Amino acid sequence: MNARDKVVVVRRSDTVGRAEQATTAAEAGAALLLVINDGYGRLDPWDWDLDSPYSPTDNSPPLTVASLTADEGDELITQIQRGRRTALKVTSHPTTEYLYDLVWNQSGYRRTPRTP
């Protein structure tokens, strides 16, 4: 497959992990991998892929990976299947502009020391 400087669009799969999809797309020369979620909302490209060798801090993936909702992905695939050239505007927000300071307070709980 030759995907030089193109966007590769794939569906999330239980049999092929995102790490393998990213590696394959990068080897084909893709500029971006779009993963279409088969459930609700968008995916975090790496958080729940336990087999992934990539992480945002230690070892970044071989190309940019983003996700689409199922509806967004279906619409994009329909346009592609109709042979329409599709322009994509991709905006990245890898970090939030907000700081979340979460605290869990629990009263009436007595911690039992762990015994060896």
C-alpha positions as CSV (number, residue, x, y, z in Angstrom):
1,M,0.0,0.0,0.0
2,N,1.3,3.5,-0.9
3,A,-0.2,6.2,1.3
4,R,2.6,8.7,0.9
5,D,1.6,12.0,2.5
6,K,-2.0,10.9,2.8
7,V,-4.4,10.2,5.6
8,V,-5.1,6.6,6.4
9,V,-8.6,6.0,7.8
10,V,-9.2,2.7,9.8
11,R,-11.9,1.4,12.1
12,R,-11.0,0.4,15.7
13,S,-10.5,-3.3,15.8
14,D,-10.3,-6.0,18.5
15,T,-8.0,-8.0,16.3
16,V,-5.6,-5.3,15.1
17,G,-4.3,-2.9,17.7
18,R,-3.7,0.7,17.1
19,A,0.0,0.3,17.5
20,E,0.1,-2.2,14.6
21,Q,-2.3,0.1,12.6
22,A,0.1,3.1,13.3
23,T,3.2,1.1,12.4
24,T,1.6,-0.1,9.1
25,A,0.4,3.3,8.1
26,A,3.8,4.9,8.9
27,E,5.5,2.2,6.8
28,A,3.2,3.1,3.9
29,G,4.2,6.7,4.2
30,A,1.0,8.1,5.7
31,A,1.1,11.5,7.3
32,L,-1.8,10.8,9.7
33,L,-3.8,7.9,11.0
34,L,-7.5,8.4,11.8
35,V,-9.0,5.7,13.9
36,I,-12.8,5.5,13.8
37,N,-14.4,4.4,17.1
38,D,-17.0,1.7,17.0
39,G,-18.5,2.9,20.3
40,Y,-19.5,6.1,21.9
41,G,-17.4,9.2,21.5
42,R,-13.7,9.5,20.4
43,L,-10.9,7.3,21.5
44,D,-7.8,8.2,23.4
45,P,-5.4,6.8,20.8
46,W,-3.1,5.1,23.3
47,D,-4.5,5.1,26.8
48,W,-6.4,1.8,26.7
49,D,-4.2,-0.1,24.3
50,L,-2.2,-2.1,26.8
51,D,-0.2,-3.8,24.1
52,S,1.0,-0.5,22.7
53,P,4.7,0.2,22.7
54,Y,4.0,3.9,22.4
55,S,3.3,6.4,25.0
56,P,2.9,10.2,24.9
57,T,6.0,10.7,27.1
58,D,8.4,7.8,26.6
59,N,8.1,6.6,23.0
60,S,6.0,8.6,20.6
61,P,4.2,6.7,17.8
62,P,5.7,6.8,14.3
63,L,3.0,9.2,13.0
64,T,0.2,11.4,14.3
65,V,-2.8,9.4,15.4
66,A,-6.3,10.9,16.0
67,S,-9.7,9.5,16.4
68,L,-13.2,10.2,15.1
69,T,-16.6,9.3,16.5
70,A,-18.5,6.5,14.7
71,D,-20.8,9.1,13.1
72,E,-17.9,11.3,11.9
73,G,-16.1,8.3,10.6
74,D,-19.1,7.0,8.7
75,E,-19.6,10.4,7.1
76,L,-15.9,10.5,6.1
77,I,-15.9,7.0,4.7
78,T,-19.1,7.7,2.7
79,Q,-17.4,10.7,1.1
80,I,-14.3,8.7,0.3
81,Q,-16.4,5.8,-1.2
82,R,-18.2,8.3,-3.5
83,G,-14.8,9.2,-4.9
84,R,-14.9,12.7,-3.5
85,R,-11.7,14.3,-2.7
86,T,-12.1,15.3,0.9
87,A,-10.2,18.1,2.6
88,L,-9.5,17.7,6.2
89,K,-8.7,20.3,8.8
90,V,-6.8,18.8,11.6
91,T,-6.3,20.7,14.9
92,S,-4.4,19.2,17.8
93,H,-4.9,19.9,21.4
94,P,-2.5,17.5,23.1
95,T,-2.9,19.3,26.5
96,T,-5.8,21.0,28.0
97,E,-5.7,24.7,28.9
98,Y,-7.4,23.8,32.2
99,L,-5.8,22.4,35.3
100,Y,-7.8,19.8,37.1
101,D,-7.0,19.4,40.8
102,L,-9.0,16.4,41.9
103,V,-9.3,15.4,45.6
104,W,-11.2,12.5,47.0
105,N,-12.3,13.1,50.6
106,Q,-13.9,10.2,52.5
107,S,-15.0,10.5,56.1
108,G,-15.8,7.6,58.4
109,Y,-13.3,5.3,56.7
110,R,-10.8,3.5,58.8
111,R,-7.8,2.2,56.9
112,T,-6.7,-1.3,57.9
113,P,-3.0,-1.7,57.7
114,R,-1.8,-4.4,55.3
115,T,-0.2,-7.4,57.0
116,P,2.6,-9.2,55.3
